Amino acid sequence: MAGKRDVESDRLAALAGEASADAAIQAAAMAPELEQSLNVPPDLTAAAFFDVDNTMMMGASIFHFARGLAARKYFSSSDLAGFVWQQLKFRVGGREDPESVKASREQALSFVSGRSVAELVSLGEEIYDELMADRIWKGTQALAQMHLDAGQRVWLVTATPVELAQIIARRLGLTGALGTVSESENGIYTGRLVGDLLHGKAKAQAVRSLAAKEGLDLRRCTAYSDSSNDVPMLSVVGTAVAVNPDSQLREVSRRKGWEIRDFRTGRKAAKIGVPSVLGVGALAGAVAATLAYRRRVR
């Protein structure tokens, strides 16, 4: 039984990776061409891949997006609290547990089913300005810029919906983004995913697929992440860097000789034993702030 489940998981991961790579290439082709810093010639076979949540951004992008939607009364504060709890179990407690992954996938689909793609992209632009722009880790952004300055392409790789990931990438001046792809028909989300969440093995599949389509040499590529969930992605490139790592990734990085960069300071950095601690703090704050706001306006 476990063997069949693993095969199905690998199949969904491969579908998710392929779909995400295709979406990333299509979006990048439509975006304005990035200016090469200092007239450096493009390095066509090397690229950098950055996780988003707690790596590029403090906390989790999907939760900031959920806060913005709740503030616009797209759903109730109790719905937000339930969403936060389910995602918390997935990201911190459940990790690779199939039931947690399934529940998280269903939560993600409930976000968009029946909604207009254009509507949510427009909202994503607004919410980025309101709740995300000030949460970018300057140290990680500088690392991304270092690759751009070397003429390399820089991609975000995240479980966040690909449309939101593309907004973040565009605002940061990056090449593009790989993210979870939700199916849409005639511009409306169907409530189904193409493949699965871009998580764990699916991220590695997406990076491999993009590399094959774009002619990248993965041995010359670099990947950055905070989470042990991303060890598959970190393992497919020539250079892996742990950024603000959770305790498990810190241990793996030390064992494998991967570079570690920690942009947290003081008490926050001391809490590295708790997985994704910054994301958890953001979630708790989001729920508390939203509930308090609801009470004030009633």
N, C-alpha and C positions, 0 to 999 in steps of 0.2 A: 504493500500500500504506500509506504514511504517512498519507494522507488518511483512509482507512477506520479506521485505528487511532485517529486524533484524534477522529473522529466517535464511535467506541465509547467512548473515554475521556470525552468530554463527556456521553454518555448515562449512563454509570455515575456520573459526578460529580453529574449532576442527580438521579438516583435516590437517591444517598447523602445529598444535601442535603435532599431532600424527606422522606426517612425520618427523618433526624436532627431536623429541625424538628418533625415530628409527635411523635416520642418526647419531645422537650424540652417541648412544650406539654402533653402528657399527664402527664408527671411533675410539672411545675410546678402543674398543676391539682389534683393529689393531695397536694401539699406544704402544710404550714401557711403561712398568709399571713404575709409579712414585715411587721414593724412599720415604719411610716414614721418615720424619725429626725426629732426636733424637730417632729413634726406637720406636716411639709411635705406639701402636696398632691401626689398622684402626677402625674408628667409622662408622659402616655400615649403620646406619639409619639417620645420619645427613649430610647435605650438604649446600653449599652456592651458590647462584645464583647472578651473577653480570651482569648488563647491561653494554654495551661497550661505546657508544658514550657519551662523557662528564662525564661519570662515571669512567670507566677504562682508557679511552683515551681522550685527549684534542681534541675537534672537533669530526667530524663524520668519521668513518672508510671508508665508501663507497665513500666519497668525496676525501679522500686521495688516495684511489684506483683509482678513476676517474682521478685525477691529474696525477698519474703515467701512466695510459693508454694514456692520452692526450699527455704527453711528448714523448711517443713511437709512436705517430701519429695513434693511433687506431681510433681517431675521431678528429674533428676540435675544435679550441678554442671556436667557436660560438656554437657548439654542447655542449661543456662543460658548457658554460654560460647558455644555455637553461636548461640543466640538473640541474644545481645548483638552478636556479630560481624555477623550478618545485618542487624540493625537499624542498626548503626553504618554499614554500607555504604549503606544506604538514606538515613539522615538526614544523613550527612556527605559521603559519596562519590557515591552514586547520584543523589540529588536527584530529578529528574524522569525518570530513565531508566526506561523501561517494564518492563524485566526486573527491576530493583531493586524497583520498586513491587509487581510481581507476587509476588516472593519475600517481601517484607515482609507482603503480604496473607496469603499462605499460612502464614507464621509466626504471625500474629495469630489465624488460624482454628485452628491446632493447639493454641493455648492453651485454647480453650473447647469444642471439639467433644466432644459427649457429656456435658458437665457440666451440672449443674443451675444455672439462673439464680440461684435463691435462695441456693445454696451459695456461689457466687462473689461475690454481693453481700455476704453475711455476712463472707466473708474480706476483701473490700475494706474494710469498716468497720474490721476489726482491723488490717489492714496500713496503713491511713491513719494510725491512732494511733501505730503503731510506727515507720514509716519516712517518712511524708510531712509530718505536721503541723509538724515542726520545720524543714522545708525551704521553707516559704512565704516568698516575698520580702515583707518588711514594707512596703517602699515601694510595691510593686504592689498589695498588699492595701489600702493607704491610698488609692490611686487608685480602686479599686473602691468603697470606702466613700464616697468623695467623690460618686460617681454615685448611690449609694443615698441619701445625705443630700440629694441634689437631687431625690429622688422618682423616679429613673429605674430601670428594670430593668437587671440586670447578668447577662450570660450568659457562661459559659465556652465556648470553641470549640476542639475538640481532636481529634486522630486517635485518642486513647485510647478504649477501649470506653465507650459512653455510660453504662453502669451505674456504672463507676468515676468518670467525669466528674461524674455526678450526686451521688455521695458527696462529692467534693471541693467542689462548689458548695454543697451543703447544710451542710457543716461550716464553710464560710466565710461562711454567711449570705447567699448570693447567690440570684438568682432561679431559675437552673437551668443546664443545660448542653446543648450540641450536641456529639455525639460519634459515633464509628463504631458503626453498628448491626449486630449479629450476629443472624441469624435464629434463632428458637426455636420449638419445637412442644411443647405441653404442658409448658412450663417447662424444656425441655432444649434446649441449643444444637445446631443441626443441623450446624455446621461451614461454613455459608455466610454471606456478608455480604448485607445489603440494599443494593444499589448497590456502593459501593467504600469504601476507607478515606476518612475525612474529612480530606483532605489537599489542599493547593493549591487548584485550582479548585472542588473539592467544598465547601471551607469557605465560599467566596464564595457558592456556590449555597445552602448551608444558611442563611446570614445573609439572603440575599434572600428565601428561602422563609419564614423566620420573620417577617421584616418584613411580608411580604404578609399572613400569617395573623394577626399581632398588631396591624396598623395602624400600624406604625412608619414614620416619615419618615427614610429612610437619610441624608438630608442633615443631619439633626440628631443622628445617631448617631456614636459614637466606637469605634475598634478599636485594640487593643494587641497587639503581637507582637514576638518577638526575631528571627524568621527571614525571609529573603528568599522562602522558600516561601509565605509568607502575604501577599505583595504583592497577589494577587487579592482577598483579603478586605479588606486595608487600603484598597484602591482603591474599594470599593463604598460606603464611608461618607464622611460630610462631614469628619470629623477622624480622622487616622491618627497613631498615636504608636508609635515604635520603642522597645521596652524591652529593655535589655541586648542591643542588636542585634549580629548577626553582621556581618562586614565588608561583605558585599553589600547588606544592608538599610541599613546606615549610609550607604553611598554613595547608594542610591536615595533615602533620606530627605533627605539634603542636597540632592540634585538637585530633589526635589519640594517641599522646604520643610516636611517633616513634622517634628514635635517629636521629640526624642530624650531618653529618660530612661535613665540607666545606674546601677543600684544595686550594681554590682560595685565593689570597691575594690582598690587596690594591684595586685599581680601578676595577679590574675584579670582586671581590666579591661584590662590591657596585652595580654592574649591575644585580643583581639577579632578578630584576623585569622583565627583558627581557628573555623569554624562550630560553633555549639552546644558550645563548649568545656566548659561546666559539665556538660552531659549526658554528654559523653565521659568526663570525670573520674569521674562517678558510675558509669558503666558499668564502667570499669576497676576501681574500688573494689569494686563489687558482685561481680564475678567473683573478685577476689583474696580478699575476705572470705569468700565462700561456699566456695571451694576450701580455704581455711585451716580453716574450721569443719568441713568434711567430714573433713579429715585428723585433726583433734583428736578427733572422736567415734568414729572407727574403732578 
